[in-house]
Amino acid sequence: MSDRPFIEHSFQAFLREGRLMGARSRATGKVYIPPRPIDPETHSSDMEWVELSGQGTLAAFTAVFIGPAAMVEAGYDRKNPYMSGIVQLAEGPMISAQILGLDAAHPDLSFIGAPLTATFLQRGEGDTGRTYLAFQTS
């Protein structure tokens, strides 16, 4: 599918293209995200890129009222918190990302298990621009 190396730079390049990609072990079939060049179970480097559906469920979350500089620059603060969570992807692996569409000002345990869909957020412009993975309620 791609001859890109299994490194963070390649993962970020796929995100810029609007694609959620993982590394799949040809030996075990397990999918890893972010990608890795070696299967941790078999220590095999026989890996391949696989495009993921972007579907998942919220496994855990936290509401963030005081975030890092990049999130403050994006408009989040004590009066406008954001949610960060762990998403269980349909293909098996889990990944952390910003969660959109749930009320971060009033977090509730009923959010656990909410169906989510991957979305790609563009922040910054030009050479300083970056694409971030987030998940939106379905």
N, C-alpha and C positions, 0 to 999 in steps of 0.2 A: 504494500500500500504506500509506503514511504521509505526513502532511504535516509531519513533524518536520524541522527543519533538519539538515544534514549536519555536525554538530559533536559533540565528545566528550560533552557533556551528553546528547544524544539517544542515543548509543551506550551510555552508562551506564544510561539509563532502560530501554533494551531488555534489557540484562543483568539488571536488577532484575526484569524480566518473564520471565526465563528464556529469552530469545531472542538468538541470535547473528546480528547483522545487519551487512551490508556495503552499500557504495554501488556501484551498477553504472552504468557509462557507457552511455547509450543509443546513443552513436555507435560505440563499439568493442566493447561487451559485456564489457569487463574489470571485475572486481570488486575493490574496494579495502576493506581493513579495517586499522585503523580507518577509518571513512568520511571522505570528503573532498568538498567542494562542487564541485570542478572536476576534470575529467579531465586529468591531467598531460600526456597525449599530444596531445590535440586542443584543450585549453584551453576545452572546452565545459562549461557548467554544466547541461547536460541529463543529470542524474543521477537514479537511482531507488533506493529501498531494496529490498534483496533478502534474504530469510531464508536463511541458510546451513545446511547439513546438520549441521555440528558434527563431521564426520568428517575425519580427517587422519592424517598420519604425522609422527613425530619426525624433524626435519631436523638439529637440533643441540641440545646441552644443556650445562649446567654444574651441578655440585653446589654448593650455597651453604651454607657452614658458619658464616659471620658475615654475617647479613642486616640489612636496615634495621629500624628500630624496629617497624614494623607487623608484620613477620614474627616478630620476637622476641616481641611481644605475642601472636601466634598460637601460640607454643609452640616455635618453631624456634630452635636454637642449635648450638653445636659438637657436642653429643652427639646432636642430633636435626636433621640437615641436611635441606634441601629441594632439589628440582630445579626449575630454571627452564630453559625450552627454546624453540626456534623450531619451530612446527608448520606443515607444508605442508598447507593445507586442500584438500579434494577439489575445491573450486571454483577453485583456483589460487593465491590469495594466501597469504602467510605471516604469522603473528602470534606474538608472544612471550606466554608464559603459564607459570604454575606447572604442573609435570607431576606427576601422582599415580600411584601404583601401581608405581613402579620404585624400586629400592633406592638412595637418594641417598647412603647411607653407603658403598656399594661401586659407584660408577658404572662402567659398562662400555661400550665402543664398540658392543657388540652391541645396545644400546638404539636406535641409529640405525635408522630405518625402522619402528619399532614402531607398530602401528596405535593411534590415539587417538580418544577421543570427548569432546566438550566437556561440561563440567559447570560449575555455578555455585555458588561458595562464598559463604556469608553470614558476614561478620565484623562484630562490633560490634552494638550495639542502638540502637533509637530513631533520633534524628537523626544519630548518629555511625555508624550501620550502613552497610555498603557491600557490594555484590555484586562479586565478583572472578571473572574468567574463568579456568578451569583446564582441563586435559585429563587424562583418566583412560585408563589402558591398556584396550584393548578386550578 
